[in-house]
Amino acid sequence: MSLRGVELAEIPEETVRLARAVFPKGCLAMRMRDVLGPVFADSQFEELFPVRGRPAVSPARLALVSVLQFAEGLTDRQAAHAVRSRLDWKYALSLELADTGFDFSVLSEFRARLAEADAGRAVFEAVLRAVGEAGLVRAGRRQRTDATHVLAATRDLSRLEFVVETLRAALNQIAEAAGDWLVTVAAPEWFDRYSARPEDSRFPSRWAARVEHGDQCGADGMVLLQAVWSSAAPPGLRALPTVEFLRRTWVQQFLHADGVVRWREPKNTPPGLIRLRTPHEPEARTGAKRDLGWSGYKVHLSETCEPDAPHLITHIHTTPAPVTDDAVLEDIHAVLAERGLVPDEHLVDAGYVDAEQIHHARRDHGIDLVGPVGKVTNRKQVAGDFFDNTRFTVDWDQSTVTCPGGRTNTVWSATHSHRGTPVTRVRFSPRDCGPCPLRASCTDSRHGRSLTFRPREEHEILQQARPEQDTDHWRRRYRHRAGVEGAISQGVQAFGLRRSRYRGLAKTRLQHHFTGAAINLARLDAYLTGRPLARTRVSPFAALRPAG
């Protein structure tokens, strides 16, 4: 299909007349069109379509239909039916009353094009840009960010189910590609072990028997891999996706030594960021937060939070589940800078905040990052009878540190921490620490007191931030962050944010960009109609909690 440009600026007169008669007070789709205009243009999607071919349905219309579809929680069939039958949608899409729309399958084809080109962000940005041109969102002021887990579309598998299903999936794909060859390789008992799905099989209940079953599966998989990599195997089997997934899984899950295949101990398996979880969604990973564990992804929402303007989503960022919050903060700030929506103040929780992030946000973007920095965790320091590094006076220019007893360091070494970040290590002489009357509150090492400092800017940030966050002024300032939980709640309850509709990171990211655009339309409509923000719900019993 090729692209033929369509102009959405003019709404047919008869469509306007009838829509105004039926909806005299307007509705979400009509208000969105009146306030934001067409939002999309076909020229934004030129790279997704070839130059020649039969004309495609206008991608500008498909993008708008997709956003409205997510805003109302419709299936593809329901959305295509709404284009044919609903006046408010015809009004928003600039369609004649007699327009018959398109087949519902066009929507999935359009999403596939967007996912392949990673163009979902352009859809979200087009809505955000139209809102900005309407004067409803702008740079500066205050924003807040938080994340929530996203469950993969596939079922979560136990470790034994995972390896069995991985081998079964490879056998099925090889059977389709080279069934005659596979019959000569497969042992007769394989048909009993791997013909049925894991959930339809009865695995041993005893742990030792389960380990034995896993070892047997590992040995069978190794036989298959060796056969595929032999010279007698048909060409092309190694390139099959399930065979490559089988190879990677066996590297992660099994040890092959002295001709024996054994299941790896859990502590010897790879970290969650690279550990595979299911052959049906290779990009899904396992994440954990406190006592919550899940397989899938994580999504970060950033929103404005000024009382005199609508609270709109300014950025939505999807990652594999194990990616930590602080690892994505710089990407969030960089994208907000590209969009011209950098906040003056950014409210986040402790997962995003460290001295390094605070320093980089100020230096690179002029953002005041507000969130609780880590407190002292050393047992002696918490007890209050130990001198932490705040009790030492640092002269960065002279590379000297003075202790509470008036002695100065003998060693100043610029090095790196175990995480690879720059630090300064300082040590005092045992001859000074040994006879010191303050020794009991300072060190019990016979080698003298040693300290580790972050770079100067980060050290000074921590010196200021830790006492400041214990003040009432800081608490009043930070309490606005809690409102982001409402954005996540709305995304989860009204838009299915916490469960992926599709398989793979690219399609899940596309879903979240459509969801972010849909949330903005819903919030803009609530703002235009004067609907107030919902109050935080407190149960009658919780309201009886005694003060303090």
ABEGO torsion letter per residue (X at the ends): XBBBBBBAABBBAAAAAAAAAABAAEBAAAAAAAAAEAGBBAAAAAAABBABEBBBBBAAAAAAAAAAAAAAGBBAAAAAAAAAABAAAAAAAGBBAABAEBBAAAAAAAAAAAAAAGAAAAAAAAAAAAAAAAGABBBEEBBBBBBBBBBBABBBBBAAAAAAAAAAAAAAAAAAABAAAAAAABBAAAAAAAABBAAABBBBABAAAAAAAAAAAAAAAAAAAAAAABAABBBGAAABAAAAAAAAAAAAABBBBGGBBBBBBAAABBBAAABBABAABAABBBBBBEABBBBEBBBBBBBBABAABBBBBABBBBBBAABBAAAAAAAAAAAAAAAGABBABBBBBAAABBAAAAAAAAAAAGBBBBBBBBBBABAAAAAGABBBAAABBBBAAAGBBBBAAGBBBABBBBBBBAAGBBBBBBBBBAAAAAABAAAAAABABAAEBBBBBBBAAAAAAAAAAAAAAABAAAAAAAAAAAAAAAAAAAAAAAAGAABBABBEAAAAAAAAAAAAAAAAAAAAAAAAAGBBBBBBBBBAAAAABBBX
